[in-house]
């Protein structure tokens, strides 16, 4: 008689393997992206402390790194112990995890992923409004306990229900026992220089608002984002505001160098697309749905898009924050506006080029002269946006000054002849240039035959 299976468990284990989970989590992220995620977290905390104000003066993020140690500190809002205990260290954003409004973070994995990518020993110190804590993680030891997914506060440094906020709130993350990649990269000057440049670009808007970011004691600068805005030239502007999200688009011309031209797209103040001259924005070529391919004559073009969303999941970016979600209906709507606005500015740039063609004397290039005068002084885009009520959906420039070269009633004749015959005719005519030979022979025929 067969034995009964009634006592056998019907439960099938699907527990995740820690080591596999961690290895996959960090597989497709670079060290620079990992550090970028930590910077994004600090920016979110600082913005939370400012309650959405545009002035970030007095706020600072400091990064220190070498072959033995990595550290990042900020003077933002800090992390409450209750948030760390219940949500911040979850692997992925749980339903009860409420992100900071208008944050850059989205999925709840950036901080942990960065920790594991950089090194083995992690210490987090936080001072928030009602609590402070320290938390230490030894990744190698933590991986040895396959069913224990918890981290532990350092008991001696845990304080909750504080009656008064600290004078110096913020978070400090320190990582030692670095990974091999971290040791090599953090000791490489080229890596550090590239890191500085990438962070400066990604947070150019926040730096323009006054945020101070230092990497190994070097304060990051950022390119000013500006446009011509005066009595003659006014940018084109469009915006759309919904319940929990908004977008503003502004486009015009600037006096900066050629390699700064293109479209810039920000999501919750984080730069996602910089100096774009591809079909990701509008430059598709004649066979696409956008405008002609990028050309040097358009280098003065500047377009800026500012997406804002209370919930970052509503932003039309990709999951790695490196580009736009081209399938997003929201981005498709905005992109159609970008195409229209680009065409308006290109109309001016095309006319400037046409006015210089066909040996048109410089004194006749009146539109170019007016634009060059306006380009001597530009205005910060942030300041222009404060005057958005004065802008329209139409790019304004003094089209009445456009003065192209007059059409010529002459034609150009060109044909090859043998060098020997050419030299014989040239000597006989007693002229010195190819042009003179051509004119003399044509005039001879005209005078004698017609």
Secondary structure, DSSP 8 states (H G I E B T S, - for coil): -----TTS---------HHHHHHHHHHT--HHHHHHHHHHHHHHHHHHHHTT-S--TT-EEEEEE-SS-EEEEE-SS---HHHIIIIITSSS--TT----TT-S--SS-HHHHHHHHHEEEEEEEEE-SS-EEEEEEEHHHHHT-TT----EE-GGG-B-S-SS--SS-EEEEEEEEE-HHHHHHHT-HHHHHHHHHHHHHHTHHHHHTT-EEEETTEE------EE--SSS-B-EEEEEE-SSEEEEEEEEE--S-GGG-EEEEEETTEEEEEEE-STTTTB--TTSSSB----GGGTTEEEEEEEEESSGGGS-B-TTSSSB-TT-HHHHHHHHHHHHHHHHHHHHHHHHHHHH-TT--GGG-HHHHHHHHHTTS-EEHHHHHHTGGG-BSS-B--GGG-------S---------HHHHHHHHHHHT--SHHHHHHHHHHHHHHHH-
